[in-house]
Amino acid sequence: MIVKVNTERVKTVAVTASLAAWLVATAAGQLPENRFDNLLRRGRWQIPVPNWRFFGPNPGVKDNHLLYRDIVDGEPGEWQEVPITRDRPWYALAWNARNRSPKALFDASQDTIGRSVAFGPELHLVTLGSGYRLLSRYIQRHLPHAEGASHSQFMLMQSFLKAPGDREIEPVFVSLQFPLNDHAAPGDATPEAAAFPVAA
């Protein structure tokens, strides 16, 4: 007696079982203890599961702030803050295309801060980073500048809650001065670029 196999049912069961196994593996891969990470990567066939531990195990507790100032006749102006984050509309949970620009500024700020920590006083090495150049170019070409300004400079600050109701702000990085004309690259900073104090 020949038993006919319902191929469509077999395909459905196989796909359902595969997706269910992948879902379980993905959930296991997000556990804070990382206990399943080595198991999922063991052997010749590794299970390709995404890692969505955006905020763990060490969540971010500081807010980044981007400020810039123009240099007119060799004198620095006042710092102006550039809003990195924006208020989100109600539909942003499903569609938030306007978040690309703020996300780029945030990532560039993080990259610059990370490089400044890694290279310390070697400021020239920080200026070679993509984050530094993106921030410089953005300020150079997309923000308003004082009349007669020849150069600009940016500063990265971080704020955090020190105590309930008490927010502390600290400067993290101050860039070199970079020219505002279109023919010069942001990395072409002047030698005296870091001569002005942060609090000026």
KEFITI-737701 format. One record per residue: x, z, y of N, C-alpha, C, O in turn; residue in one letter. Coordinates in steps of 0.2 Angstrom, whole numbers, plus 5000, padded with zeros to 4 digits. Layout:
residues N
XZYXZYXZYXZYA;...
END
This chain:
residues 200
500450004994500050005000500450005006500950045007M;500349955010500749945016500449985022499849975024I;500750035025500550065031500750035038501350025039V;500250015041500349985048500550035053500150085054K;501050025056501350065062501150045068501249985070V;500750085072500550065079501150075083501350125086N;501450015085502050015089501950035096502450075099T;501350025099501250055106501250125106501550155110E;500950155101500950235100501650265099501850315102R;502050225095502750255094503150245101503550295102V;503050195104503350185111503150235116503550265119K;502550255116502250305121502550375119502750405123T;502550385113502850455110503550455112503750505114V;503950405111504650405112504750415119505250455121A;504450375124504550385131504350455133504650485137V;503750475131503550545133504050595131504150645135T;504250595125504750645123505450635126505750695128A;505650575128506250565132506150595139506650635141S;505650585142505550615149505450685149505650725153L;505150715144505050785143505750815142505850875145A;506150785138506750815137507250815143507550865144A;507150765147507550755153507350805158507750835162W;506650815158506350865163506650935161506850975166L;506650955155506851015153507651025154507851075157V;508050975153508750975155508850975162509351015164A;508450945166508550945173508351015176508751045180T;507851045173507651115175508251165173508351215177A;508551155167509051195165509651195169510051245170A;509751135171510351115176510351155182510851155186G;509751175184509651205191509751285191509651315196Q;509751315185509851385185510451405188510951375188L;510351465192510951485196511551505192512051505195P;511451535186511951555182512451495179512951515177E;512251435180512651375178512751385170513251355168N;512351415166512551425159512451365155512751365150R;512051315158511851255154512351195156512251145153F;512651205161513051155164513551125159513551065158D;513951165156514451135151514051105145514351055142N;513551135143513151105137512951035139512950995134L;512651025145512350965147512950905147512850855147L;513550935149514150885149514550875143515050845144R;514350915138514750915132514650855128514150825127R;515250825124515150775120515250705123515350705129G;515150655119515250585121514650565126514750525130R;514050585124513450565128513250625132512950675130W;513350615139513150665143512450655146512350595147Q;512150705147511450695150511450685157511650735161I;511250635160511350625168510750665171510250635173P;510850725173510350765176510550775184511150785185V;510150765188510350785195510450855197510150895193P;510850875202510950945204510650955210510850925215N;510150995210509751005217509851075219509451105222W;510451105218510551175220510851165228511351185229R;510351145232510551135239510751195242511151205246F;510351255241510451315244510751375240510751425242F;510951355234511251405230511951395227512051335227G;512251435225512151515225512251545232512151605233P;512551505237512751535243512351495249512651445251N;511851515250511451475255511751485262512051535264P;511651435266511851425273511551475277510951485277G;511851515281511651565286511751555293511651595297V;512151495295512351485301512051415304511951375300K;511851415310511551355313512151325317512551355321D;512151255317512651215320512451195327511851185328N;512851195332512651175339513251125341513851135341H;513051065344513451015347513351015354512851005357L;513951025358513951025365514450975367514950955364L;514350945373514850905376514950905384514450935387Y;515450885387515550895394515950835396516350805392R;515850805402516250755405516850775409516750835412D;517350735410517850745414517850695420517950635419I;517850725426517750685432518350705436518450765438V;518850655438519450665442519850725439520150765443D;519850725432520350775429519950845429520350895426G;519350855431519050915431518450915426518050875426E;518450965421517850965416517250995420517251035424P;516650965417516050985420515751035415516151065411G;515151055416514751105412514651075405514451015404E;514651125400514451105393513651085393513251125396W;513451035390512751025388512651015381513050985377Q;512151045379511951045371511550985369511150965373E;511850955364511450895361511050925355511250955350V;510350915355509950935350510050905343510050845343P;510250935338510450915332509750905328509650855324I;509350955328508750955324508150945329508250955335T;507650925326507050905330506450935326506450955320R;505950945330505250975327505050915322504950855324D;504750945317504550895312503750885312503450935313R;503550825312502850815311502550835305502850855300P;501850845305501550865299501650825292501650855287W;501750765293501850715288502550715285502750675281Y;503050755288503750745287503950765280504450745277A;503450805276503550825269503650765265503950765260L;503250715267503150655263503650595266503850555262A;503650595272503950535276504250565282503950575287W;504950565282505250585288505850545290506450565290N;505750485291506250435293506650455299507250435300A;506350485304506650505310507250555309507650575313R;507250585303507750635301508450605300508950645299N;508550545299509150515298509650525303510250545302R;509550515310509950525315510250595315510850615316S;509750645316509950715316510350735309510850775310P;510150705304510550725298511250695298511750725296K;511350635301512050605302512450655307513050665305A;512150675312512450725317512650785313513250815314L;512250815309512350875306512950865301513350905300F;512950815297513450805292514150795295514650815293D;514150755301514750745305515050805307515650815307A;514550855309514750915312515050955306515650985307S;514750955300515050995295515750965293516151005291Q;515750905293516350865291516950885295517550905293D;516850885302517350905307517550975306518150995307T;517051025305517151095305517651105298518151145299I;517451075293517851075287518551055288518951085285G;518650995291519350975292519751015297520351025296R;519351045302519751085306519951155303520551175304S;519551175298519751235294520351215290520851255289V;520351155287520851135282521451125285522051135283A;521451095291522151065294522351115300522951105302F;521951165302522151215307522351185313522051145316G;523051195315523251165322523351095322523551065327P;523351065316523550995316522950955318522550925314E;522750955325522150925327522150845326521550825326L;522750815326522750745325522450725319522050675318H;522550765314522250745307521450755307521150725303L;521250805311520450805312520150745315519650725313V;520550715320520250665323520250595319519850555321T;520550595313520550545309519950545304519850495301L;519550595304519050605300518450565302518350555308G;518050545298517450505299516950545304516550515308S;516850605302516450655306516550655313516150655318G;517250665314517450675321517350605325517150605331Y;517550555322517450485325516750465326516550435332R;516250485322515550475323515250515329514950495333L;515450585329515250625335515550595341515150595346L;516150575342516450555348516150485350515950475356S;516050445345515650375347514950385349514750355354R;514650435346513950445348513950475355513450455359Y;514350515357514350545364514550495368514350485374I;515050455366515350405371514850345373514750325378Q;514350325368513950275369513250285369512850245372R;512950345367512250355367512050415371511450425371H;512450445375512250505379512350485386512850455388L;512050515391512150505398512750545400512950595398P;513050515405513750545408513750545415513350515419H;514050595418514150605425514450545428514850505425A;514250535435514550475438515250485439515450535442E;515650435438516350435439516750465433517350475434G;516350485428516750515422517150465418516950415417A;517750485417518250445414518350465406518450425402S;518250525405518350555398517750605396517350625401H;517650615390517250665388517550705382518050695380S;517150765380517450805376516850845372516350855376Q;516950865366516350895363516650965360517250965358F;516151005359516251075355515751085350515151075351M;515951115345515551135339515451205339516051245339L;514851235339514751305339514351325333513951285331M;514351385331513851415326513551475328513851515331Q;512951485327512551545328512251575322512151535317S;512251645322511951675316511651745318511851765323F;511251765314510951835316511451885313511551895308L;511651925318512051985317511652045315511852085311K;511052045318510652105317509952075319509852025322A;509352105316508752085318508652075326508752125330P;508552015328508452005336509051995339509051995345G;509652005336510351995339510651935336510951935331D;510651875340510951815337511651815341511751815347R;512151795337512851795339513051715339512951685334E;513451695344513651625345514351625345514651665349I;514751585341515451585342515651505342515451465338E;516151495346516451425346516851415340517251455337P;516851355337517151345330517751285331518251295329V;517551235335518051185336517951145343517351135345F;518451135346518451095353518851025352519451035350V;518550975353518850905352519350895358519450935363S;519750845357520150815362519750775367519150765365L;520050765373519650725377519750645375520250625373Q;519150615375519150545373518850505379518450525382F;519150445380518950395385518250375384518050365378P;517950355390517250335389517150255390516650235389L;517750225392517650155392517550125385517850155380N;517250065385517050035379517650005375517649985369D;518249995378518849965375519250015372519749995368H;519150075372519550125369519250165364518650175364A;519550175358519250205353519250285354519650305358A;518750325351518750395352519350435350519450485353P;519650405346520350435343520850435348521350465348G;520850385353521350375358521250425363521050415369D;521450495362521350545366521950555371522550535369A;521850585376522450595381522850655379522550695375T;523450655380523950715378523650785380523750835377P;523350785386523150845389522450865387522150905390E;522250835382521550835380521250905379520650925381A;521650955376521451015374521651075379521651135378A;521851045385522151095390521551145393521751195395A;520951125393520451165396520151215392520051205386F;520051275394519751325390519051315388518751285391P;518851345382518251335379517651355384517151325385V;517851415387517251445391517251415398516851445402A;517651365400517651345406516951305408516851285414A;
END
